[in-house]
Amino acid sequence: GAVVSQHPSRVICKSGTSVKIECRSLDFQATTMFWYRQFPKQSLMLMATSNEGSKATYEQGVEKDKFLINHASLTLSTLTVTSAHPEDSSFYICSARDEGREKLFFGSGTQLSVL
Amino acid sequence: AQSVAQPEDQVNVAEGNPLTVKCTYSVSGNPYLFWYVQYPNRGLQFLLKYITGDNLVKGSYGFEAEFNKSQTSFHLKKPSALVSDSALYFCAVRDPYSGAGSYQLTFGKGTKLSVIP
């Protein structure tokens, strides 16, 4: 079964609203989680590294105030797309690092459509 | 900076035939290489990885990949394709020197594999 749960799987929102996406590790503690964005026919792009108890590390070109990341517990990281616009429409995927098994597990992704 | 190229957007193969999904990479030093598969409406699933050792790596579901340092390639292969193998395949590279404990991966664009019955 899934070891990383990502919710919601699909969300449609109006322009200007904020959307929160959750990423949970189900059977392990994840001090580090990653958020990716996938455009159609393009590669997965790393947006940011989420570290439990500290600020996220954002990749160059990713707006911190636009994509708020909170990693308040060892099993949950959230990505909030603030004041969403149609150009934010994309597929967002999280992954969580299981240090014990030295593996990276991925969520099932969230398809965000901003109208 | 590290990068991964998957030159084919789509690969079509008849069921029972061998399949190859191509991947080339660019990274400073010795790379860690990965293949992931994404089925529709599902998350990425790990197939196999190369860290060190034997250049031919065997993974899940009968897949294997060959690391070729001189050609900087890590092509995914399977001797006999199944219809159920139809999915999106991603090659990824990790720079082992990217920081203590870093698991950041750089992904290719993905290749859609269609196995025709």
Contacts between the chains, C-beta under 8 A, distances in Angstrom:
chain1	res1	chain2	res2	distance
A	2	B	43	7.3
A	4	B	43	6.9
A	6	B	43	7.0
A	9	B	41	7.2
A	32	B	101	7.2
A	32	B	103	6.7
A	34	B	103	7.3
A	34	B	104	6.7
A	36	B	107	7.7
A	41	B	9	6.5
A	41	B	109	6.6
A	41	B	110	7.8
A	42	B	109	5.7
A	43	B	4	7.3
A	43	B	90	7.6
A	43	B	106	7.9
A	43	B	107	4.6
A	43	B	108	5.6
A	43	B	109	4.4
A	43	B	110	6.6
A	44	B	90	6.8
A	44	B	107	4.0
A	44	B	110	7.9
A	45	B	107	7.9
A	46	B	104	5.9
A	46	B	105	7.4
A	46	B	106	7.4
A	49	B	102	7.9
A	49	B	104	6.6
A	93	B	43	6.8
A	93	B	44	6.9
A	95	B	44	7.6
A	95	B	103	8.0
A	97	B	101	8.0
A	97	B	103	4.8
A	99	B	101	7.7
A	103	B	46	6.9
A	104	B	46	7.5
A	104	B	103	5.2
A	104	B	105	7.2
A	105	B	43	8.0
A	106	B	36	7.5
A	106	B	43	4.2
A	106	B	44	3.9
A	106	B	45	7.5
A	107	B	43	5.1
A	108	B	41	7.0
A	108	B	42	5.5
A	108	B	43	4.0
A	109	B	43	6.0
